[in-house]
Amino acid sequence: MNLAVLQYYPEFGEKEANLLKVEKMLSKAAFDLVVLPELFATGYLFTSKHEVKKLSEEILEGPTVQMFSNFCRGKKVYACFGILEREGDRFYNSSLLVGPQGIMGHYRKLHLFYEEKKWFTPGNFPLSVTEINGIRVGMMICFDWRFPEAARTLALMGADLILHPSNLVLPHCPDAMITRALENRVFCATSNRIGTEKRGGKSLTYIGQSQIVDPDGKILVRLSGREEKVAVAAIDYKKAHQKKINFYNDLFLDRRENFYKVQNHLPLKLKKR
Ligand code: ACM
């Protein structure tokens, strides 16, 4: 399978132009499955709920799914991308997996980062794994990397490949995803955006470094922090079926689940915002 990650600089609020730009970039590339950034069509640094509402779309009605349904049907390929989802009066930071037959997977970000908590409802779907052409894929979004439970759950559910649309602003994630790949022996594909957004007196710079990592923790591709590009790596997904790391050790069979229960701990004083 040829796996791709798309990295680019979206213009905040310019959904139509962003969709056109992405479609153009994708039409020039050869791949079977591509991952795009989190909220790739809208931008990220919102300043009001009104803005979030204006840029949101209902999954089945909006132009983003329309564009990808047509693209994937025409090219017989698969795409995973972040989307600002509206359902009633709620907004979710979501990702979709679309293929030639339409929508195949739908995930809502479980671990919201920073001011996302002002705009979005936390995800309420269980993590899930979908099979495409024999390869089992699961989705998580950006800051989910900081919760190893997300990648672990997907891996224990049988994922060979974790699709990871992102808008990374902190420096640690690209290297942390090597660990997520190693500890689960799965492929991980992180697609990040680049550029700086300055809005409402705030500024965020996105670090790029979109990458594909294999189950040995080897970086198959990693882009720079500046380039707009579709990077492709050929992967043999069966490599992720092998959880044995030497004659004596198997990452999954050696787990001591009975000892992982949280018990007799000193209670932490957790305060919910
Ligand atoms: C992030 O979760 N967008 C940092």
Boltz pocket constraint, residues with backbone or C-beta under 6 A from the ligand:
constraints:
  - pocket:
      binder: B
      contacts: [[A, 38], [A, 111], [A, 112], [A, 113], [A, 141], [A, 142], [A, 143], [A, 144], [A, 166], [A, 167], [A, 168], [A, 169], [A, 170]]
      max_distance: 6.0
